[in-house]
Amino acid sequence: MIVNGIELKPGANLRRAGLNRRDLAGVDLCSADLRCADISSSKLVRAQLRDADLNFADLQGADLTSADLSRANLSFADLTGANLTDIIINGANLYAAIGIIILGSPGGWHAHAWLRDGILSIRIGCREFRYHEAMTYWNNHPKGRENRLEQLAATEYACQIALARGWRIE
């Protein structure tokens, strides 16, 4: 794929590239250097960004639905308003990333929270809920509440951090 005369391919040097408001769905940028790139409001649905360096990248409002960000460096990246539905971020560096709350691995599952459509959304493993939905689900899980205490704690933590940041819960 070529955008603005720049070939988008795995390992490409796209440092400081202006790729905002572009349709980059399905693009393969594994191991690409996207440090300080402006990718805001771009469509990156199912994009392959494994091992990419997105340090200080602007991803505000980007649609990252089902994107693979495994082992990507997202330190200091701005994910404010990005759609993070079904993203894969196993092993990603999210140090000081903006717009996401990292919840660790409650019950052994990767967990994070972000603003989806301006309201807190919480993902634990393959489950994604709004705050009250998550509390109801994990409290009434078929295996029992006693087996889901870590998920409940992560959900409550996400809520408290979101409130501290001024995010809407419902």
Beta strands, then each sheet from edge to edge (+ up, - down):
strand 1: 2-3
strand 2: 6-7
strand 3: 100-102
strand 4: 111-116
strand 5: 119-124
strand 6: 127-129
sheet 1: 1+ 2-
sheet 2: 3+ 4- 5+ 6-
end
